């Protein structure tokens, strides 16, 4: 992505990583007694480094360093996750879904925006997460 604003053409675009990648692999199999079908998935996404918002007012004040960024450049990261979904668990219609995010505990950074300019470097995203849902299809 290129910024075509006059005077901004040479600056890296705000909030835009150079590379983004997403990979999902899954395997489904039939059960016999406890469930009818289960699916196991592994998820991965790559987000490249990103620049924070460029503020012209800050650039005017910091002419010595020519730095108008509100925050620091964020580091690239890889996020790994997994999902297990089981249908007809114990009885027809009952299902369970278990989803885990950020299995490696990787620090995921988001660039500073004008709304959170108090974050002088970057924002840190949530850490490891586990979601468990149980439902009934009728």
Protein Blocks (a to p, Z undefined) as FASTA:
>chain_A
ZZfbghilmpccehiafbdcddddddddddfklpmbdcddddddddddddddddfklmmm
mmmnopabfbdcdddddddddddddehehiahiacddddehklopacdddddfklmmlmm
bccdddddddddddddZZ
